[in-house]
Amino acid sequence: MRIARQRIVSLLRERGQQVRADWVERELPERVNPEEHVGLFAILRVDPADLVDAPSP
């Protein structure tokens, strides 16, 4: 499962966390593997399950 970096950035911006959103935009790959970045998701208080792309029909 991979998550689009832009979804994480958008969530952070909605929360008013502009600095964190800017950092994520600069540092993370375009498609983020939550298993590799589990600690980061915990720090950001983001549940990867809420951001997973919906499967195509």
N, C-alpha and C positions, 0 to 999 in steps of 0.2 A: 504494500500500500504506500503510495506517495501522495503528498499534498502539495498543491500549487503554492509556492511562496507568496504569491499575491493575495491568497486567501488569508494567510497569517497576517500579512501587512494590513489588509483591510480591517480585520478584526481589531488589531492593535490601534489603528487610527480611530475606529469607532469608539474605542475606550478612552481616547484622548492621550494615548501613549505614543506621541509622535517620535520621540527620540528612539524608543525601542523599535518602532516600525522602520525608521530609517536604518538602524543597525541591521535588522533582519534583511532588509532589502539589499544592503551592501554585502553581507557576509554569507548568507545561505544560498545554496543552489536553487535553480528555478523550480525543481521538483524536490521536495524534502522528504526523506525517509524518517518517520517519527521514531523508529526503533534506534536509529543512530543518534538522534537528538532528544532522547527522552528527558534528560536533565534540563535542557533548554525549555521544552514545553512545560515542565514543572515550574521553572522560574517565571515564565511568562504567564502561568496560570491559564494555559490553553489546553483543552482536551482535544487531542488529535481526532477522535471519533466525530467531533462536531464539524470538522473541516474536510473530511474525506469527500472527494469528488463522487457524485452520484454515478452509478454504473450506467453506461449507455444502453438504451433498450435494444 
